[in-house]
């Protein structure tokens, strides 16, 4: 288990070379554009974001503590609900 935790050390993963501010701005931009545009296009943008969150959750699931899993599932559920509401308007 110690070796598997070491893969989560900053600088060791495949996304390590992507600066955190760039990721933050990308997520913020996708979310903001999805909510602002609304309809099928907005839902597609938010759906893309939800798929990314789900992929990251799936990749890190075994390394997360139960509390971290619940919190991340909650974030994913809220994102899916926002996507659904944007699609409906």
C-alpha positions as CSV (number, residue, x, y, z in Angstrom):
1,X,0.0,0.0,0.0
2,X,2.9,2.4,0.6
3,X,4.0,2.1,-3.0
4,X,0.5,2.8,-4.3
5,X,0.3,6.0,-2.1
6,X,3.6,7.2,-3.5
7,X,2.0,7.6,-7.0
8,X,-0.1,10.5,-5.5
9,X,2.9,12.5,-4.6
10,X,3.0,15.8,-6.6
11,X,5.2,15.4,-9.6
12,X,4.7,11.7,-10.1
13,X,1.5,11.5,-12.0
14,X,0.6,11.9,-15.7
15,X,-1.0,15.4,-15.0
16,X,2.0,16.6,-13.0
17,X,3.3,18.9,-15.7
18,X,0.0,20.7,-16.0
19,X,0.0,23.8,-13.8
20,X,-2.7,23.9,-11.2
21,X,-3.9,27.4,-12.2
22,X,-4.5,26.2,-15.8
23,X,-6.6,23.2,-14.6
24,X,-8.6,25.5,-12.2
25,X,-9.2,28.0,-15.0
26,X,-10.2,25.2,-17.4
27,X,-12.7,23.7,-14.9
28,X,-14.0,27.2,-14.1
29,X,-14.4,28.1,-17.7
30,X,-16.2,24.8,-18.6
31,X,-18.6,25.2,-15.7
32,X,-19.2,28.9,-16.3
33,X,-19.7,28.4,-20.1
34,X,-22.0,25.4,-19.5
35,X,-24.2,27.3,-17.0
36,X,-24.2,30.5,-19.1
37,X,-24.9,28.9,-22.5
38,X,-27.6,26.5,-21.1
39,X,-29.5,24.1,-23.3
40,X,-27.9,21.1,-25.1
41,X,-24.6,22.9,-25.7
42,X,-24.3,23.9,-22.0
43,X,-25.2,20.4,-20.9
44,X,-22.6,19.0,-23.2
45,X,-19.9,21.2,-21.7
46,X,-21.0,20.3,-18.2
47,X,-21.2,16.6,-19.2
48,X,-17.7,16.8,-20.4
49,X,-16.6,18.2,-17.1
50,X,-18.6,15.5,-15.2
51,X,-16.9,12.8,-17.3
52,X,-13.5,14.2,-16.4
53,X,-14.4,14.3,-12.7
54,X,-15.7,10.7,-12.9
55,X,-12.5,9.5,-14.7
56,X,-10.4,11.1,-12.0
57,X,-12.5,9.6,-9.3
58,X,-12.3,6.2,-10.9
59,X,-8.5,6.5,-11.2
60,X,-8.0,7.5,-7.6
61,X,-10.8,5.5,-5.9
62,X,-8.5,2.9,-4.3
63,X,-6.2,5.5,-2.8
64,X,-9.0,7.6,-1.2
65,X,-10.2,7.4,2.3
66,X,-13.9,6.7,2.7
67,X,-14.6,10.3,3.6
68,X,-12.8,11.5,0.5
69,X,-14.8,9.1,-1.6
70,X,-18.1,10.4,-0.2
71,X,-17.1,14.0,-0.8
72,X,-16.0,13.4,-4.3
73,X,-19.2,11.4,-5.1
74,X,-21.2,14.3,-3.7
75,X,-19.4,16.8,-6.0
76,X,-20.0,14.5,-9.0
77,X,-23.7,14.1,-8.0
78,X,-24.1,17.9,-7.7
79,X,-22.4,18.4,-11.1
80,X,-24.8,15.9,-12.7
81,X,-27.8,17.6,-11.2
82,X,-26.6,21.0,-12.5
83,X,-26.1,19.4,-15.9
84,X,-29.6,18.0,-15.8
85,X,-31.1,21.3,-14.8
86,X,-29.2,23.2,-17.6
87,X,-30.5,20.7,-20.1
88,X,-34.1,21.2,-19.0
89,X,-34.1,25.0,-19.5
